[in-house]
Amino acid sequence: MQIGELLIALVLSAAIGVEREIRQKSAGLRTHTLVGFASALIMLVSKYGFTDVLDGHIALDPSRVAAQIVSGIGFIGGGLIFVRRDVVRGLTTAAAVWLTAAVGMAAGAGLWLLALLVTAGYFVVMVVLTPLAARLPRSKYAPALLHLTYLDRRGILRRVIEYCTEHGFVIGRLSVDQSDPQSGTVSVTLAVQGGGSVSGLATRLSEIDGVLTVSTDDTNAPQL
């Protein structure tokens, strides 16, 4: 029976890992499979691993060992989350690892139907809700990052700021990423907020004479 529960955990956690691997996330097939498989084993050890020492004078709480999975898996999840230019990455992957641990625990506890349903629910969330989240209207209060490279000493940055303001965008932060005196170029990052299309704004800014490159990094876009 315990072998069957381990196999269920192995298959279900591997299925979640395949989806993460296809999306080329930092935690993929192997990580998710190992997390779910190990969680199931720890659950089984918590349930059956101490029966040889039990007698009329010794009582054990079988949930104590399994409970440590919940706190311990946080170290892996925390290692998957990082911040780059004020943008948080890896939250969904960390949540997937946490869910995989829960699936492994359910399988190890013999709750295979719940493990199956949660795994199916995971794919519903990733397949159905991902495109839905992309279609939701963007809040005008959600910041987006614009990365620009332009020719220095031509008043281009002033024109960029004026254009953003004229089209309803507020610049919350401006930072210089790189300045190259030899080539005469400057790279900056603008944090903008507004109700319009950020990609449309980037397209218009790229048409300004002297602007070399423009790219966007929308912090409100789902990072899956």
Secondary structure, 3 states (H helix, E strand, C coil): CHHHHHHHHHHHHHHHHHHHHHCCCCCCHHHHHHHHHHHHHHHHHHHHCCHHHCECCECCCCHHHHHHHHHHHHHHHHHHCEEECCEEECHHHHHHHHHHHHHHHHHHCCCHHHHHHHHHHHHHHHHHHHHHHHHCCCCCCCCEEEEEEEECCCCHHHHHHHHHHHCCCEEEEEEEEEEECCCCEEEEEEEEECCCCHHHHHHHHHCCCCEEEEEEEECCCCCC
